Amino acid sequence: MPLTQEQAERVRLDLIGGPSRYGYAMTCLNRPFVNIILKKFTMEQKIVELSSQVEDSRARERWRDIEYVGLKAHLDALIALGGISPCSNDVTFPPRTS
């Protein structure tokens, strides 16, 4: 999530000690340094955001794997018992003769 203009301005002012009494916050000498710090800060924010997304994805994968194991065990048990018998309202067809 990139910084808004207002957030970037607050970070920049914090880095240089606030606005000057003349109404501008930095001189040309410290502008490159502040831009580097702002880029670093933005990249760190992006890393935190992506790390969170990766952790969420891993949690969903673990949950999917648990569900798969449970469903597979249930299906294997049904197959071992001879399959699933049709319900009374299921449509059944006679076996095909070739």
C-alpha positions as CSV (number, residue, x, y, z in Angstrom):
1,M,0.0,0.0,0.0
2,P,1.8,3.2,-1.1
3,L,1.9,6.2,1.1
4,T,-0.6,9.0,0.5
5,Q,0.7,12.4,-0.2
6,E,-0.1,13.5,3.3
7,Q,1.6,10.5,4.9
8,A,4.7,11.0,2.8
9,E,4.8,14.7,3.9
10,R,4.5,13.7,7.6
11,V,7.3,11.2,7.3
12,R,9.4,13.7,5.5
13,L,8.8,16.4,8.1
14,D,9.6,13.9,10.9
15,L,12.9,13.0,9.2
16,I,14.1,16.6,8.9
17,G,12.7,17.9,12.2
18,G,9.6,19.7,11.0
19,P,8.9,22.7,8.8
20,S,11.2,25.7,8.8
21,R,10.1,29.1,9.9
22,Y,10.1,30.2,6.3
23,G,7.3,27.7,5.3
24,Y,9.3,25.1,3.4
25,A,10.5,21.9,5.0
26,M,13.8,21.1,3.3
27,T,16.6,22.5,1.3
28,C,18.0,21.0,-1.9
29,L,20.9,19.5,0.0
30,N,18.9,17.0,2.0
31,R,16.2,16.2,-0.6
32,P,18.0,13.2,-2.1
33,F,18.6,11.7,1.4
34,V,14.9,12.2,2.3
35,N,13.8,10.6,-1.0
36,I,15.9,7.6,-0.3
37,I,14.5,7.2,3.2
38,L,10.9,7.6,1.9
39,K,11.5,4.9,-0.7
40,K,13.0,2.6,1.9
41,F,10.0,3.2,4.2
42,T,7.6,2.5,1.3
43,M,9.4,-0.7,0.4
44,E,9.3,-1.9,4.1
45,Q,5.5,-1.2,4.1
46,K,5.1,-3.3,0.9
47,I,7.2,-6.2,2.4
48,V,5.0,-6.2,5.5
49,E,1.9,-6.2,3.4
50,L,3.1,-9.0,1.1
51,S,4.3,-11.1,4.1
52,S,0.8,-10.8,5.5
53,Q,-0.7,-12.0,2.2
54,V,1.7,-14.9,2.1
55,E,0.8,-16.0,5.6
56,D,-2.9,-15.8,4.8
57,S,-2.4,-17.9,1.7
58,R,-0.4,-20.5,3.7
59,A,-3.2,-20.7,6.2
60,R,-5.8,-21.2,3.5
61,E,-3.6,-24.0,1.9
62,R,-3.3,-25.7,5.3
63,W,-7.1,-25.6,5.8
64,R,-7.7,-26.9,2.2
65,D,-5.2,-29.8,2.9
66,I,-7.0,-30.7,6.1
67,E,-10.4,-30.7,4.4
68,Y,-9.0,-32.9,1.5
69,V,-7.6,-35.5,4.0
70,G,-11.0,-35.6,5.7
71,L,-13.0,-35.9,2.5
72,K,-10.6,-38.6,1.1
73,A,-10.9,-40.7,4.3
74,H,-14.7,-40.4,4.1
75,L,-14.8,-41.4,0.4
76,D,-12.4,-44.3,1.0
77,A,-14.6,-45.5,3.9
78,L,-17.7,-45.4,1.6
79,I,-15.9,-47.3,-1.2
80,A,-14.8,-49.9,1.3
81,L,-18.4,-50.4,2.4
82,G,-19.6,-51.0,-1.1
83,G,-20.3,-47.6,-2.4
84,I,-23.2,-45.2,-1.9
85,S,-26.7,-46.6,-2.2
86,P,-29.2,-44.4,-4.2
87,C,-31.7,-42.4,-2.3
88,S,-35.4,-43.1,-2.7
89,N,-35.9,-40.0,-4.9
90,D,-32.8,-40.5,-7.1
91,V,-33.3,-41.3,-10.7
92,T,-31.8,-44.7,-11.5
93,F,-31.4,-46.2,-14.9
94,P,-31.2,-49.9,-15.9
95,P,-27.8,-51.2,-16.9
96,R,-26.9,-50.6,-20.5
97,T,-26.8,-53.6,-22.8
98,S,-24.2,-53.2,-25.5
